[in-house]
Amino acid sequence: MGSSVLLIGDMINDLAHRDGPSVYLEEIARRNTIANNAKAISRARAAGVPVGFIRVGFSSDYCEVSPNSPIFTGAKKAGRFKLGEWGTEVHPDLKPEPGDFDIIKHRVSPFYGTRMEPLLRAQGIDHIYITGISSSGVVLSTAKEGHDRDFIITIIEDCCCAGSEEDHQAVLKICERFANIVTVASVTFGG
């Protein structure tokens, strides 16, 4: 039997903080996304499950941004997601602790071109609990790619949001084929 990890996807200031430029703020507030993530983190830590923070970010010159990516060329034009700046720090209500995993990604998927999979494999992790912003971005890509890499996937759905509730529910409908869907109240973390 393997072990588990709770991965918090893209809960950074540029996407999750009320003072940031996020298009998700209304849904974050309506769904209590920040508070629910704080509960999930607390419960995971209490169960001895490691926590990891996935953060999208780029060098100050945006050398990692492909001109073929509409989403990331838009971020470059707007000056968002610069590593080492306030915008790519984890939301202050979800403070990382020493020993938490910090996974920097330059694409939607945290598996693409990152240290995430080798890190998880080295720790004997085979079950990923995922939360984040957005449901249609980091959550969907983690769920699909994690499944195809033979991880057990559990989405804590009330710790996620998209641009609208309709978009969020559409993602969950897709994901229910290859992921467990739970809430922060019902999740049972396995060590």
C-alpha angles and dihedrals in degrees: 000000000000132000138251141241133197110222119196108203123214096329088154129140095255089059106025111027121094089227092053130088095254123148088204099067097104092051092043090056095042094049096040087233097164095047091045091052090050089054092048092050091049092049093047092050091048089053092049093248115146119241126219132189119214112202129185110218147147140206116264090260092048091230089157094060115102116216085225093066113089093189097050098038085055090052090049092052090049093045094239133148097028111165114237093029132101093259095066096045117107113261107275093238089061100050115182117232129216109283095029115130116254112200118185117198133185097196136045092267118070089207095061113095095337138112092244102104096044089046093051093044092049089054093050092244117161102158122068121194106195133196132162158097118326120027089197093047125035095007096051094042093047091049096048097041093040090053091050089051090055098254120141105242127208120179115203093210101194088054089062136066141179134197089284139006088248091057091046093052091047090055091049090051090055093044098049088080093065107015139056111243116211140153129239089254094052102037117116111197117216119208 
